[in-house]
Amino acid sequence: MNKKAPAGNHGRLEGCPLAAAFAAIGGKWKLTILYWLAHGELHFAGLQRRAAPISHKVLAEQLRELEAAGIVDRTPTGAVPAPVIYQLTTYGQTLLPIIESVRIWGEGHLRRSSALTRSDARGCSMPIGEGG
């Protein structure tokens, strides 16, 4: 049993591809975290700034779950309490087309609902693969 894996009764979901996908990348913050990691590796504090207003506790939980799923790598940079670098694994990079498709869909949804898009760096408006 993987101690990093989130607790819960996953037996009911066994064999359902959608349930497996949502278990791995579902939740309020995971796509946002993956979006920012798609632009390059980041320290915990950098991720927290970009994903604001996510709390320290929730970000740590989400990163642990993504790491347990093999989507994110956590690399300590020295002795504790040295900063830790997070980056997408090769497996995590397979999610990039999905994340970009969701971002594009979100842009259209914002236009459709007449919501204003953010113009600052936290607005997630930069396509994946552009800049960092």
Secondary structure, DSSP 4 states (H G I P E B T S, - for coil): --TTSPPS--GGGTT-HHHHHHHHH-SSSHHHHHHHHHT--EEHHHHHHHTTT--HHHHHHHHHHHHHTTSEEEEE-SSTT--EEEEE-HHHHTTHHHHHHHHHHHHHHHHHTTPPPP-SGGG--SPTTS--
